[in-house]
Amino acid sequence: MSPVVNRFPAVVRQLREARGWSQEELAERADLNRSYVGEIERGIAMPSLVTINKLACGFELLPSYLLARCEQH
């Protein structure tokens, strides 16, 4: 797997925790289910581009920035 795929769960968790948000708060901001956010953070679920865009919007980031963080991590 690519580094982006391997690192994505940790990056999502780090961004969420840096903001002091619960998984539920991120899910609400990103219009996702809380349990799905948990699955993403644990690396169980592989988010689609639509979901990556929703997460980026929830964080108020560009999707490209979110993915670039995975490459830098």
N, C-alpha and C positions, 0 to 999 in steps of 0.2 A: 504494500500500500504506500501511497505517497505521504510525504511529511505533512501535507495539509490535512489529509484524511486522519492521520494518526494524532495530530495535535489539536484538531478542531474541538473535541470535547473539553480539553483543559482550558483552551482559550475562552470558550463560552463561560465556563465556570469562573475563571479568573476575572473576566469583565463583569460578570454578575456580582461576584463577591466584592470587587473593588467599589461598586456602587452601593453596597450594603443591601442589596435586594435579595429577597427569597426567590426560589424557583417560581412560586406562584405570582410574584410581582412581575418577573420577567415574562412569564407566560401571558399575563394580562396585557402587558405593554406590546407584546409581539403577536397577540391574537392567536396563541397556541394553547394546547392543553398542558397543564402543569406536569402531568406524568410523562408526557412526550418530551418536555424540556429536561426532565430527569434522565430519561433514556438517552437523549443526545449527550448530556454531560457525562454519562457513564460509558459512552461509546457503543451502546446497544443499538441505537437507531442511527441511520445514515440520512441526514437531512437532504431534501431536494433543494434545487436552486430557489424555488419559491419559499421554502422554509428558511433558507439562509438569508434571503431578502427580508423576511418577516423579523428574524432575529436582529439583523442589522438595523432595521427601522425601530425595533424596540430599544436598542441601545443608542439610537439616534446617530448611527454611523453609516457610511457607505458600505455596501456589501464587499467591495474591493478592499476596503480597509480591514474588514473582519477577516477576510481570507489572507491578506498580507500579514496580519498578526500571526497567523498559523505558520507562515513561512519563516518569520523572524523568531518565533518562540523557541 
